[in-house]
Amino acid sequence: MTIEVSEAGPQDGDDVRSLAAAVAAADGVDAYAEPARRDIAALGGGHGRATTRHLVARAGADLAGHALVDGEHPDDPVAELAVHPRHRRQGIGTALVDAVLAAAPAARFWAHGDSPGAARLAEHAGRRRARELWRMRRPAPGHEAPPLPALAVPEGVAIRPLRVGQDEDAVVAVNNRAFSWHPEQSGWTGADVEEIEAESWFDADGVLLAWDTATGELLGFHFTKVHEAPASTVGADEALGEVYVVGVDPGAQGRGLGRALTLAGLHHLEGGGLRTTILYVEGDNAPAIATYRHLGFERDAVDVSYQR
């Protein structure tokens, strides 16, 4: 069988999106992170990021695989790829990895779902397992969720929904202080928040902000998210809530804000009829994992970053 890898063209958009959906349905986890999914949604429409490259692998007449190289940060290119379930174990993944390395020799790879096949491709690429991102779920599969603890807001703090057009600058500032260390979450701009607000899932009532009642300063925030059924990106057949991002200003640490904001979001989602909630957390963040387990979350998937 001849495998051909080339740059994707506008005409490939629908086929790439169909491939991504087939992979999510087969594996129970999306092959791409959210920024990549936005780029794939825009493929062929002229609205994707100029720094993103799409490569497609064809086996005969079939589009059998796709790789995305995110070059937004030139010193740290990131690659994600998917092979159609019908075309696995035929060398498609190896051909895509080789093409990615030819285009971006320093690329690190995200493997969503931690499959043995991804580990083999990483070894072929000379990459090591460097980072784990856990997906946790409440309730854990096969279990009932424990009742949520009552929400106790710390003294001197008020939690209220985001005011669109007023609070974005404060959110950006807190985010960038809270996540200065984080390779994906750091460096937000107002445009990044506007992009989130333009998403179909965005609901300002589901963005909870914690304010200092004495100073009027923003102390932290919790963006919740709802994946409408069918939520193919997370392998579910019902609507799911998500603890999308919780950030607390480093200067406000120690006041119980992380727990309060998390609970405020969980109560909001539960009040909207969501029976199941997911979140993503760094696999080495033991304190956060312990907190989430106390609230009834358990790990049910792992994403792995492979690096040189």
ZALO-458160 format. One record per residue (C-alpha): residue number from 1; residue in three letters; x negated, y, z negated. Coordinates in Angstrom, 1 decimal, decimal comma. Last residue first. Example, Ala and Ser with C-alpha at 12.3 -4.5 7.8 and 13.67 -1.06 7.14 Angstrom:
% residues 2
+------+------+--------+--------+--------+
| resi | resn |      X |      Y |      Z |
+------+------+--------+--------+--------+
|    2 |  SER |  -13,7 |   -1,1 |   -7,1 |
|    1 |  ALA |  -12,3 |   -4,5 |   -7,8 |
+------+------+--------+--------+--------+
//
This chain:
% residues 308
+------+------+--------+--------+--------+
| resi | resn |      X |      Y |      Z |
+------+------+--------+--------+--------+
|  308 |  ARG |  -12,9 |   15,3 |  -23,4 |
|  307 |  GLN |   -9,3 |   15,6 |  -24,3 |
|  306 |  TYR |   -6,2 |   13,4 |  -24,6 |
|  305 |  SER |   -3,1 |   15,0 |  -26,3 |
|  304 |  VAL |   -0,6 |   12,5 |  -27,6 |
|  303 |  ASP |    3,1 |   12,7 |  -27,9 |
|  302 |  VAL |    4,7 |   10,5 |  -30,5 |
|  301 |  ALA |    8,3 |    9,3 |  -30,9 |
|  300 |  ASP |   10,7 |    8,2 |  -33,7 |
|  299 |  ARG |    9,3 |    9,7 |  -36,8 |
|  298 |  GLU |   11,7 |   10,1 |  -39,7 |
|  297 |  PHE |   13,8 |   13,0 |  -40,9 |
|  296 |  GLY |   16,1 |   12,7 |  -44,0 |
|  295 |  LEU |   15,4 |   16,0 |  -45,8 |
|  294 |  HIS |   12,6 |   14,5 |  -47,9 |
|  293 |  ARG |   11,1 |   13,2 |  -44,7 |
|  292 |  TYR |   11,0 |   16,8 |  -43,4 |
|  291 |  THR |    9,1 |   18,0 |  -46,5 |
|  290 |  ALA |    6,6 |   15,1 |  -46,4 |
|  289 |  ILE |    6,0 |   15,8 |  -42,7 |
|  288 |  ALA |    5,4 |   19,5 |  -43,5 |
|  287 |  PRO |    2,9 |   18,6 |  -46,2 |
|  286 |  ALA |    1,1 |   16,0 |  -44,1 |
|  285 |  ASN |    0,5 |   18,2 |  -41,0 |
|  284 |  ASP |   -1,8 |   15,7 |  -39,2 |
|  283 |  GLY |    0,9 |   14,5 |  -36,8 |
|  282 |  GLU |    1,7 |   18,1 |  -35,8 |
|  281 |  VAL |    5,5 |   18,5 |  -35,9 |
|  280 |  TYR |    8,4 |   18,3 |  -33,5 |
|  279 |  LEU |   12,0 |   18,4 |  -34,5 |
|  278 |  ILE |   15,2 |   16,4 |  -34,0 |
|  277 |  THR |   18,8 |   16,8 |  -35,3 |
|  276 |  THR |   21,7 |   14,3 |  -35,1 |
|  275 |  ARG |   25,3 |   14,8 |  -36,1 |
|  274 |  LEU |   25,8 |   18,3 |  -34,6 |
|  273 |  GLY |   29,3 |   19,5 |  -35,5 |
|  272 |  GLY |   28,5 |   23,3 |  -35,4 |
|  271 |  GLY |   28,3 |   23,3 |  -39,2 |
|  270 |  GLU |   25,6 |   20,7 |  -39,0 |
|  269 |  LEU |   23,6 |   23,0 |  -36,8 |
|  268 |  HIS |   24,0 |   26,0 |  -39,1 |
|  267 |  HIS |   23,3 |   23,9 |  -42,2 |
|  266 |  LEU |   20,1 |   22,6 |  -40,5 |
|  265 |  GLY |   19,1 |   26,2 |  -39,6 |
|  264 |  ALA |   19,5 |   27,5 |  -43,1 |
|  263 |  LEU |   17,7 |   24,4 |  -44,4 |
|  262 |  THR |   14,7 |   25,1 |  -42,3 |
|  261 |  LEU |   14,7 |   28,8 |  -43,3 |
|  260 |  ALA |   14,9 |   28,0 |  -47,0 |
|  259 |  ARG |   12,2 |   25,3 |  -46,8 |
|  258 |  GLY |    9,8 |   27,6 |  -45,0 |
|  257 |  LEU |   10,7 |   30,6 |  -47,2 |
|  256 |  GLY |    9,8 |   29,0 |  -50,5 |
|  255 |  ARG |    8,0 |   32,1 |  -51,7 |
|  254 |  GLY |    4,5 |   30,7 |  -51,5 |
|  253 |  GLN |    3,7 |   32,1 |  -48,1 |
|  252 |  ALA |    4,9 |   35,7 |  -47,4 |
|  251 |  GLY |    1,5 |   37,1 |  -46,2 |
|  250 |  PRO |    1,1 |   34,2 |  -43,9 |
|  249 |  ASP |    4,3 |   35,2 |  -42,1 |
|  248 |  VAL |    6,6 |   32,2 |  -41,9 |
|  247 |  GLY |    7,5 |   30,5 |  -38,6 |
|  246 |  VAL |   10,0 |   27,8 |  -37,9 |
|  245 |  VAL |   10,4 |   26,6 |  -34,3 |
|  244 |  TYR |   12,9 |   24,4 |  -32,4 |
|  243 |  VAL |   14,6 |   22,6 |  -35,3 |
|  242 |  GLU |   16,7 |   20,8 |  -32,8 |
|  241 |  GLY |   20,4 |   19,9 |  -32,7 |
|  240 |  LEU |   21,5 |   17,0 |  -30,5 |
|  239 |  ALA |   24,5 |   16,5 |  -28,2 |
|  238 |  GLU |   25,1 |   12,9 |  -27,5 |
|  237 |  ASP |   23,7 |   10,4 |  -25,0 |
|  236 |  ALA |   20,1 |   10,7 |  -26,1 |
|  235 |  GLY |   16,6 |   10,3 |  -24,5 |
|  234 |  VAL |   15,2 |   13,7 |  -25,5 |
|  233 |  THR |   15,1 |   15,3 |  -22,1 |
|  232 |  SER |   18,1 |   13,4 |  -20,9 |
|  231 |  ALA |   20,4 |   15,2 |  -23,3 |
|  230 |  PRO |   23,7 |   14,1 |  -22,0 |
|  229 |  ALA |   25,0 |   15,8 |  -23,9 |
|  228 |  GLU |   24,0 |   19,4 |  -24,8 |
|  227 |  HIS |   20,6 |   19,9 |  -26,4 |
|  226 |  VAL |   21,2 |   22,5 |  -29,1 |
|  225 |  LYS |   18,3 |   24,7 |  -30,3 |
|  224 |  THR |   17,5 |   26,3 |  -33,6 |
|  223 |  PHE |   15,0 |   29,2 |  -33,9 |
|  222 |  HIS |   13,9 |   29,7 |  -37,5 |
|  221 |  PHE |   12,3 |   33,0 |  -38,6 |
|  220 |  GLY |   10,0 |   34,5 |  -41,2 |
|  219 |  LEU |    9,1 |   37,4 |  -43,4 |
|  218 |  LEU |   10,6 |   40,3 |  -41,4 |
|  217 |  GLU |   10,0 |   43,6 |  -43,3 |
|  216 |  GLY |   12,9 |   45,7 |  -44,7 |
|  215 |  THR |   10,7 |   46,6 |  -47,7 |
|  214 |  ALA |   13,0 |   45,7 |  -50,6 |
|  213 |  THR |   15,4 |   43,3 |  -48,9 |
|  212 |  ASP |   12,5 |   41,3 |  -47,4 |
|  211 |  TRP |   14,0 |   39,8 |  -44,3 |
|  210 |  ALA |   14,4 |   36,1 |  -43,2 |
|  209 |  LEU |   15,6 |   35,6 |  -39,7 |
|  208 |  LEU |   17,9 |   32,8 |  -38,4 |
|  207 |  VAL |   18,2 |   32,2 |  -34,7 |
|  206 |  GLY |   21,3 |   30,0 |  -34,2 |
|  205 |  ASP |   23,6 |   33,0 |  -34,1 |
|  204 |  ALA |   21,5 |   34,3 |  -31,2 |
|  203 |  ASP |   22,5 |   31,3 |  -29,1 |
|  202 |  PHE |   20,0 |   30,1 |  -26,5 |
|  201 |  TRP |   20,9 |   26,8 |  -24,7 |
|  200 |  SER |   21,2 |   28,3 |  -21,2 |
|  199 |  GLU |   17,8 |   29,9 |  -21,5 |
|  198 |  ALA |   17,6 |   33,6 |  -20,9 |
|  197 |  GLU |   16,9 |   34,3 |  -24,6 |
|  196 |  ILE |   13,9 |   32,0 |  -24,4 |
|  195 |  GLU |   12,5 |   34,0 |  -21,5 |
|  194 |  GLU |   13,2 |   37,2 |  -23,4 |
|  193 |  VAL |   11,1 |   35,8 |  -26,3 |
|  192 |  ASP |    8,2 |   35,1 |  -24,0 |
|  191 |  ALA |    8,5 |   38,5 |  -22,4 |
|  190 |  GLY |    8,2 |   40,1 |  -25,8 |
|  189 |  THR |    4,8 |   38,4 |  -26,1 |
|  188 |  TRP |    3,8 |   35,2 |  -27,9 |
|  187 |  GLY |    0,1 |   34,6 |  -28,3 |
|  186 |  SER |    0,2 |   31,5 |  -30,4 |
|  185 |  GLN |    2,7 |   28,6 |  -30,0 |
|  184 |  GLU |    0,7 |   26,5 |  -27,5 |
|  183 |  PRO |   -2,8 |   26,2 |  -28,9 |
|  182 |  HIS |   -1,8 |   27,0 |  -32,6 |
|  181 |  TRP |   -4,3 |   28,8 |  -34,8 |
|  180 |  SER |   -2,7 |   32,2 |  -34,7 |
|  179 |  PHE |    0,6 |   30,5 |  -35,4 |
|  178 |  ALA |    1,9 |   32,5 |  -38,4 |
|  177 |  ARG |    0,3 |   35,8 |  -37,3 |
|  176 |  ASN |    1,5 |   35,4 |  -33,8 |
|  175 |  ASN |    5,0 |   34,4 |  -34,8 |
|  174 |  VAL |    5,3 |   37,2 |  -37,3 |
|  173 |  ALA |    4,5 |   39,9 |  -34,6 |
|  172 |  VAL |    6,7 |   38,3 |  -32,0 |
|  171 |  VAL |    9,6 |   38,1 |  -34,3 |
|  170 |  ALA |    9,2 |   41,8 |  -35,3 |
|  169 |  ASP |    9,1 |   42,8 |  -31,7 |
|  168 |  GLU |   12,3 |   40,8 |  -30,9 |
|  167 |  ASP |   14,5 |   42,2 |  -33,7 |
|  166 |  GLN |   16,4 |   44,9 |  -31,9 |
|  165 |  GLY |   17,5 |   43,9 |  -28,4 |
|  164 |  VAL |   19,3 |   40,8 |  -29,6 |
|  163 |  ARG |   20,1 |   40,9 |  -33,3 |
|  162 |  LEU |   18,9 |   37,6 |  -34,7 |
|  161 |  PRO |   21,0 |   36,0 |  -37,3 |
|  160 |  ARG |   20,8 |   36,7 |  -41,0 |
|  159 |  ILE |   18,8 |   35,6 |  -44,0 |
|  158 |  ALA |   18,3 |   38,0 |  -46,9 |
|  157 |  VAL |   15,3 |   37,8 |  -49,3 |
|  156 |  GLY |   14,7 |   39,4 |  -52,6 |
|  155 |  GLU |   15,3 |   36,3 |  -54,6 |
|  154 |  PRO |   14,7 |   33,1 |  -52,5 |
|  153 |  VAL |   17,8 |   31,8 |  -50,6 |
|  152 |  ALA |   19,0 |   28,5 |  -52,0 |
|  151 |  LEU |   20,8 |   26,4 |  -49,3 |
|  150 |  ALA |   22,4 |   23,3 |  -50,8 |
|  149 |  PRO |   20,6 |   20,1 |  -50,1 |
|  148 |  LEU |   21,7 |   18,3 |  -46,9 |
|  147 |  PRO |   23,6 |   15,1 |  -47,5 |
|  146 |  PRO |   21,5 |   12,0 |  -46,6 |
|  145 |  ALA |   21,6 |   11,0 |  -43,0 |
|  144 |  GLU |   22,9 |    7,5 |  -42,4 |
|  143 |  HIS |   20,4 |    5,0 |  -41,0 |
|  142 |  GLY |   20,0 |    2,9 |  -37,9 |
|  141 |  PRO |   17,8 |    5,4 |  -36,1 |
|  140 |  ALA |   16,5 |    8,0 |  -38,6 |
|  139 |  PRO |   19,1 |   10,6 |  -39,3 |
|  138 |  ARG |   17,6 |   13,1 |  -38,7 |
|  137 |  ARG |   14,8 |   12,6 |  -36,1 |
|  136 |  MET |   11,1 |   13,3 |  -36,0 |
|  135 |  ARG |    9,1 |   13,9 |  -32,8 |
|  134 |  TRP |    5,4 |   13,8 |  -33,7 |
|  133 |  LEU |    2,7 |   15,7 |  -32,0 |
|  132 |  GLU |   -0,7 |   13,8 |  -32,0 |
|  131 |  ARG |   -4,1 |   15,3 |  -31,2 |
|  130 |  ALA |   -7,5 |   14,2 |  -29,9 |
|  129 |  ARG |   -7,1 |   10,8 |  -28,3 |
|  128 |  ARG |  -10,2 |   10,7 |  -26,1 |
|  127 |  ARG |  -10,5 |   11,5 |  -22,4 |
|  126 |  GLY |  -12,9 |    9,8 |  -19,9 |
|  125 |  ALA |  -10,3 |    9,9 |  -17,1 |
|  124 |  HIS |  -10,1 |    6,1 |  -17,0 |
|  123 |  GLU |   -9,7 |    6,1 |  -20,8 |
|  122 |  ALA |   -6,9 |    8,5 |  -20,4 |
|  121 |  LEU |   -5,2 |    6,3 |  -17,8 |
|  120 |  ARG |   -5,5 |    3,4 |  -20,1 |
|  119 |  ALA |   -3,9 |    5,3 |  -23,0 |
|  118 |  ALA |   -1,1 |    6,5 |  -20,7 |
|  117 |  GLY |   -0,3 |    2,9 |  -19,8 |
|  116 |  PRO |   -0,3 |    1,9 |  -23,5 |
|  115 |  SER |    2,5 |    4,4 |  -24,0 |
|  114 |  ASP |    2,3 |    7,3 |  -26,5 |
|  113 |  GLY |    5,8 |    8,8 |  -25,6 |
|  112 |  HIS |    4,7 |   12,0 |  -24,0 |
|  111 |  ALA |    1,1 |   11,9 |  -22,7 |
|  110 |  TRP |   -0,5 |   15,4 |  -22,6 |
|  109 |  PHE |   -3,7 |   15,6 |  -20,7 |
|  108 |  ARG |   -6,7 |   17,9 |  -21,0 |
|  107 |  ALA |   -8,1 |   19,4 |  -17,9 |
|  106 |  ALA |  -11,8 |   20,2 |  -17,7 |
|  105 |  PRO |  -12,3 |   18,9 |  -14,1 |
|  104 |  ALA |   -9,3 |   20,9 |  -12,8 |
|  103 |  ALA |   -8,5 |   20,1 |   -9,1 |
|  102 |  ALA |  -10,7 |   17,0 |   -8,8 |
|  101 |  LEU |   -9,6 |   16,0 |  -12,2 |
|  100 |  VAL |   -6,0 |   16,3 |  -11,3 |
|   99 |  ALA |   -6,4 |   14,3 |   -8,1 |
|   98 |  ASP |   -8,2 |   11,5 |  -10,0 |
|   97 |  VAL |   -5,3 |   11,5 |  -12,6 |
|   96 |  LEU |   -2,8 |   11,3 |   -9,7 |
|   95 |  ALA |   -4,5 |    8,4 |   -8,1 |
|   94 |  THR |   -4,8 |    6,5 |  -11,4 |
|   93 |  GLY |   -1,1 |    7,1 |  -12,1 |
|   92 |  ILE |    0,0 |    5,8 |   -8,7 |
|   91 |  GLY |   -2,2 |    2,6 |   -8,9 |
|   90 |  GLN |    0,6 |    0,2 |   -8,4 |
|   89 |  ARG |    1,3 |   -0,6 |  -12,1 |
|   88 |  ARG |    4,4 |    1,6 |  -11,9 |
|   87 |  HIS |    6,3 |    2,4 |   -8,8 |
|   86 |  ARG |    9,9 |    1,6 |   -9,6 |
|   85 |  PRO |    9,6 |    3,5 |  -13,0 |
|   84 |  HIS |    8,6 |    6,7 |  -11,1 |
|   83 |  VAL |    5,2 |    7,9 |  -12,3 |
|   82 |  ALA |    4,9 |   11,0 |  -14,4 |
|   81 |  LEU |    2,2 |   13,5 |  -15,1 |
|   80 |  GLU |    1,1 |   16,2 |  -17,4 |
|   79 |  ALA |   -2,0 |   18,3 |  -17,2 |
|   78 |  VAL |   -3,3 |   21,2 |  -19,3 |
|   77 |  PRO |   -6,0 |   23,7 |  -18,2 |
|   76 |  ASP |   -8,0 |   25,2 |  -21,1 |
|   75 |  ASP |  -10,6 |   27,7 |  -19,8 |
|   74 |  PRO |   -8,2 |   28,9 |  -17,1 |
|   73 |  HIS |   -5,4 |   29,6 |  -19,6 |
|   72 |  GLU |   -2,3 |   29,7 |  -17,4 |
|   71 |  GLY |   -3,7 |   26,8 |  -15,5 |
|   70 |  ASP |   -0,9 |   24,3 |  -16,1 |
|   69 |  VAL |   -1,5 |   21,3 |  -13,9 |
|   68 |  LEU |    1,6 |   19,3 |  -13,0 |
|   67 |  ALA |    1,4 |   15,7 |  -11,8 |
|   66 |  HIS |    4,1 |   13,9 |   -9,8 |
|   65 |  GLY |    4,6 |   10,3 |   -8,8 |
|   64 |  ALA |    6,4 |    7,9 |   -6,4 |
|   63 |  LEU |    7,8 |   10,2 |   -3,8 |
|   62 |  ASP |    8,9 |    7,4 |   -1,5 |
|   61 |  ALA |    8,2 |    7,3 |    2,3 |
|   60 |  GLY |    5,2 |    5,0 |    1,9 |
|   59 |  ALA |    3,9 |    5,4 |   -1,6 |
|   58 |  ARG |    3,7 |    9,2 |   -2,1 |
|   57 |  ALA |    1,9 |   11,0 |   -4,9 |
|   56 |  VAL |    2,8 |   14,6 |   -5,6 |
|   55 |  LEU |    0,7 |   17,4 |   -7,0 |
|   54 |  HIS |    2,2 |   20,6 |   -8,5 |
|   53 |  ARG |    0,0 |   23,5 |   -9,5 |
|   52 |  THR |    0,9 |   26,1 |  -12,1 |
|   51 |  THR |   -0,8 |   29,5 |  -12,4 |
|   50 |  ALA |    1,8 |   31,3 |  -10,2 |
|   49 |  ARG |    4,5 |   30,4 |  -12,7 |
|   48 |  GLY |    7,7 |   29,2 |  -11,1 |
|   47 |  HIS |   10,3 |   31,4 |   -9,5 |
|   46 |  GLY |    9,9 |   30,5 |   -5,8 |
|   45 |  GLY |   12,9 |   28,3 |   -5,7 |
|   44 |  GLY |   11,1 |   25,1 |   -4,4 |
|   43 |  LEU |    9,9 |   24,2 |   -7,9 |
|   42 |  ALA |   11,8 |   26,4 |  -10,4 |
|   41 |  ALA |   13,2 |   23,4 |  -12,4 |
|   40 |  ILE |    9,7 |   21,9 |  -12,3 |
|   39 |  ASP |    8,2 |   25,0 |  -13,8 |
|   38 |  ARG |   10,8 |   25,1 |  -16,5 |
|   37 |  ARG |   10,1 |   21,5 |  -17,3 |
|   36 |  ALA |    6,4 |   22,3 |  -17,5 |
|   35 |  PRO |    7,1 |   25,0 |  -20,1 |
|   34 |  GLU |    9,3 |   22,5 |  -22,0 |
|   33 |  ALA |    6,9 |   19,6 |  -22,3 |
|   32 |  TYR |    7,0 |   17,0 |  -19,6 |
|   31 |  ALA |    7,4 |   13,2 |  -19,4 |
|   30 |  ASP |   10,7 |   13,4 |  -21,2 |
|   29 |  VAL |   11,4 |   10,7 |  -23,8 |
|   28 |  GLY |   13,7 |    7,7 |  -23,7 |
|   27 |  ASP |   11,4 |    5,9 |  -21,3 |
|   26 |  ALA |   13,8 |    4,8 |  -18,5 |
|   25 |  ALA |   16,2 |    7,8 |  -18,7 |
|   24 |  ALA |   13,3 |   10,3 |  -19,1 |
|   23 |  VAL |   11,4 |    8,7 |  -16,1 |
|   22 |  ALA |   14,5 |    8,8 |  -13,9 |
|   21 |  ALA |   15,1 |   12,5 |  -14,8 |
|   20 |  ALA |   11,5 |   13,5 |  -13,9 |
|   19 |  LEU |   11,7 |   11,6 |  -10,6 |
|   18 |  SER |   15,0 |   13,4 |   -9,7 |
|   17 |  ARG |   13,4 |   16,7 |  -10,5 |
|   16 |  VAL |   10,4 |   15,9 |   -8,3 |
|   15 |  ASP |   12,7 |   14,8 |   -5,5 |
|   14 |  ASP |   14,7 |   18,0 |   -5,7 |
|   13 |  GLY |   11,6 |   20,2 |   -5,6 |
|   12 |  ASP |    9,8 |   18,4 |   -2,8 |
|   11 |  GLN |   10,9 |   20,7 |    0,0 |
|   10 |  PRO |    9,2 |   23,7 |   -1,7 |
|    9 |  GLY |    5,9 |   21,9 |   -1,2 |
|    8 |  ALA |    3,9 |   19,7 |   -3,5 |
|    7 |  GLU |    0,1 |   19,6 |   -3,1 |
|    6 |  SER |   -1,1 |   16,2 |   -1,9 |
|    5 |  VAL |   -1,6 |   12,6 |   -3,1 |
|    4 |  GLU |   -1,3 |    9,7 |   -0,6 |
|    3 |  ILE |   -1,1 |    6,1 |   -1,7 |
|    2 |  THR |   -1,3 |    3,4 |    0,9 |
|    1 |  MET |    0,0 |    0,0 |    0,0 |
+------+------+--------+--------+--------+
//
